[in-house]
Amino acid sequence: MPCRLSILTLIVATVSIGCETKRVEYRKRPAWMSIMGGDQAAVSVREDGTEVHWIEDRSRELHGFEQTIGGEQVRIRTDHEDGTIELRTVLPMHLVVNLLECLRRSEYRVIWTQLISSEQRDWYEARGDGGYDEFLSWFQRHRKDLATLLNRMHAGKVFGEVMISTGDEYGTVGLRPNVAYDFKLNGINITREDGEWKISGVY
């Protein structure tokens, strides 16, 4: 009977070739691998000779992410048919999720127009025609460390590993000290504009 890969996240097969036995595993590729970008090998081999065949998880390729806030359904990301992207960041963690997804897809222009604060954008633009290029350079250089931080904040929220402190206009979202020491970046500064949270800095 054939195995159904859509149900199993790990399938182990033992194949006999003459007198030689080969172990094969089928695994879904973890989210952090996709976030880091670069070439992703379809098959890798462990030191013990086990072949690991990676299966891409397409469940994340959604047209939007839905949240329920006060009984109201809020779609925090919408990918329109014309190619445009619309983001909502009503809560600080919406900003974390959207920024992480944009980094995963290398959507730097979307980050520039929708996720960073107007003050930050003005600061870059005041530096001349190369303002966006300077912004882009910083995000590309720190993409791995920032994505690692955001991924841990997203995953660690349910375990109480994230500290969220907000006022009427400003706030921070970061890892607790007992977790943060292992990361190059520890959190983000946020500011509220027109009812939406934007990133104003990284620490």
N, C-alpha and C positions, 0 to 999 in steps of 0.2 A: 504493500500500500504506500503510495507516495506521501512524503511529509509535507505539511502545509506551513510554509515559511511565515505567512502572515500571522500565525498563531504562536509559533515558537520563537523565542528570542535567542535560544541557544540549541543547536543540534550538533551532536557529536557522532561522527561516523568512523568506524574502523574498517579500513580497506586492506585486504590481503593481496599482496603482489608477489607470487611465488612464496618464498620463505620470509619476505619482508612485510611488516605490518605498518601501515601509515595511519596516523590519527588526524582527523579533519574536524574543525569546529566552524559552525556558522553563527556569527554574532551580528547584532545590530550595531552600527557605528555610533559611539557615544556622541552626545551633542557637542561636547567640548572639542572633539576632533574637527567637526565642521566649522566651529567658530574660529579656530586657529587658521583655517584656510590652507593654501598650498596644495600640492599634489597629494592625493590620498590613494594609497595602494589598495587594490581590490583584494589582494591576498598577501598575508605576512606569515613569516615562519618563526616560531619560537625556538629557543635554544635546544629544547628536547625534540625538535623536528616536527612538532604539531603545526599543521597548516591552519591558519585562521582566515576564513573567507568573510569579508565584511559586507553587510547588507545595509544599504542606505535606508534610513527611516524617513519616509515621505510624509509621515503624519504631521510634521511641522509645517509643511507647505500649505498653509491655510490662506484663504482670502481675507481673513480678519481674526482678531482675538476678541472674545466677548467676555465681559465682566458684568456682574450684577451689583449695582450700588444703590442702596436704599430702595430696593424693589425695581429699579430702572435698569434695563439692559443697555450696557455701553459697549460699543465695539471700539477697542483701543487701536486697532490697525485695520485699515481697509485698502486692499489693492484693487483699484478700479480697472475696468477693461481697457481704458485708454492709456494705461501704463503709469498713471499718477498714483501717489500714495498719500493717504490721509491718516494722520496719527492723532490720538487723544491721550492726554496725560493728566487725567483728573486727580489721580492719586500718585504719590511719589514712586510707588512700585511700578506704576504704569510706565514711568519714565525709564526705570531700570529695564523692564521687559522690552520696550520699544528700542532703546539704545542698543541693547544686546542683539536684537534681531537685525537692526541696521548694520551693526558691525559684522555680523555673520554674513550678510549679503553685500558688504562693502558699499553701502548706500550713504556715502559721505555727504552728498548734496542734500539728501533728506535730513540728515543730522544738522547740517548748516541752516537750512530754512525752517525746520520745525522743532528741533530739540534743544538747541543752545539758546541761551537768553539773548534778548536784543542788545543788552549791554555788552555781552561778549562779542557779538557780531559787529557792533559799532566799534569796539576796541580793535578788532582785526582790520576792519575797513578803514579806520583812521590811519593805519600804517601804510596805506597806498594801494596800488593796483594788485599787489601780491597778497592782500589780506586773506582771501580764500585759500590761496596756495599755501600760506603759512599755517592756517588752520588744518588744511588737508595733511600737510607734512607732519604736524604734531600727532594727529589721530592715527596716521599710518605707522609712525614710529612706535606709538604706545598701544597699538591695537591689541596685541596679544595680552599684555598686562591688564588693560582695561576690560577686555572680554573675560579674562579669568576672574577678575574681581566681580563683575556683573553677574556672571554665571553662578558664582558662589553665593552672592547676595540673593539671587533668585531662588536657588535651591535651599539656602539656609534660613530663609524667612520662616518656614514652618517649624524650625528647630530653635527659634529664638536667637539666632546668630547675627541678626541685623538690628541696628539701632536707627530709628527714624525720629528725628526731632524737627518739628516745623512750627513756625509762627504764622502770622497773617501773610507775610511776603517772602520770608527766607527760611531755609532749613538745610538739613544734612541727612544723607542716607549712607550708613557705613557699617562695616563689620565690627563686632565686639572685639575688645583688645585681646581676649584669649584666642581669637581666630585670626585677627588681622596681622599678627606678627609674621605670619608665613607668606604674606603677600607684599608685592612692591607698591601697590596702590591700596589704600584702605577705605576710600569712600568718595562720594561726590557732594558738592555744594549745589543747592537748588534754589530757584527763585520762582515766585508765582506771577504769571502774566495772563491777564484775561481769563482767570479761572483754570489755567493749565500750568503744570510744573515744568520748568526748563532747567537745563544744566548750566551752572554758572562757574563751575570750577571742579578740579579733581585734586584730591589730597592723598 
